[in-house]
C-alpha cells in the first residue's frame, strides 16, 4: 500500500502555540496568516501562538484558527516533500481537504468557516454538547443513548473506531448517556466542551443557513480525490462538494469506515496536516497496517 493520504483535523485539535514552528520555518506560512488575519478581521497568528487557551478554545475562534493552521501545515508538508494522492478531513478539516483538492479557493473556504462558526454561535443552540465514550461498541452506545432519550435527544455522532465513539445531543441527555455508559462498563466517558451538538439532526437549521451561504461561492471539480468523511465515499463533482459541505455538520461522522475504505483502496501512508497527532492515533485505532506521519511533530522535533 503505497498511496499517501493527507488528513486534516477539526475543532478540538487546537492548542496554544500550534503552527509556530511552521511559521518560523517558511515565509509562505507567514503569508497564509497575514492574508487570513486580514480576511477574518483578527490576529490569527497571535491567537494561535499565544492564546490564552480560554480565548482560543472558544468555538468561534477554535474553528477559524484550526482551519488556518491546517492550511499552514499543508503548505509546510509540501515544502518538506510530501505529496498527497488523496485527501480527507475530519469534520472542520473537510474544508481543508476541499482547498487541497482545488475545489474551493482558500479565501472562499476561510469565509465559509467564519460564516459557519458565526451561524452556530447565533443559532440559539445553547443546550447541546458532545461527549466521548471509550470502551463500548456502537450497539452498546446506541443502547445508552436510547436509555437516555427521556432527557432529550442524543445519538452516536462520530464513529471514530470500534470502541471510540462520540455522542451528540441535548446537554441533559448527553449527561445521562455518559452516566449510563459508565455503568455499562465504558473505560471513559466525558464531555468534550465543543459547545454545540455537531453531527446531529439538532444542527439541521444551522446546516440550512450555511448551505445558503455556500450557494454564493464558486466550487470546482476535484483535481485530487477527496474522501467524504460522512459517507465514506469520494466526492464526485463540484455540486456534490457544495451539497455535502452544507449538510456535513448535521450528519454522522463515519471515520472508521472512511479509513477502512482508504486502506482497502490501497492507501497506506496517512500524513496529518494539522495541529497535533490526534487523527494519526485515530487511524491506528482502526488499523495498524499503515504508516502515519504528523507534520506538527516533525516540525517540533518530537
Secondary structure, DSSP 4 states (H G I P E B T S, - for coil): --EEEEEE--TT---TTTTHHHHHH-HHHHHHHHHHHHHHTS-HHHHHHH--HHHHTSHHHHHHHHHHHHHHHHHHHHHTT---SEEEESTTHHHHHHHHTTSS-HHHHHHHHHHHHHHHHHS---SEEEEEEES--HHHHHHHHHHTGGGS-EEEEEEEETTEEEEEEEHHHHHHHHHHHHHTT-SEEEE---SS-TTSGGGHHHHHHHHHHHTTS-----SSEEEETTTTEE--SHHHHHHHHHHGGGS-B-HHHHHHHHHHTTEEEEEE-SSSSHHHHHHHHH-SSSEEEEHHHHHHT-
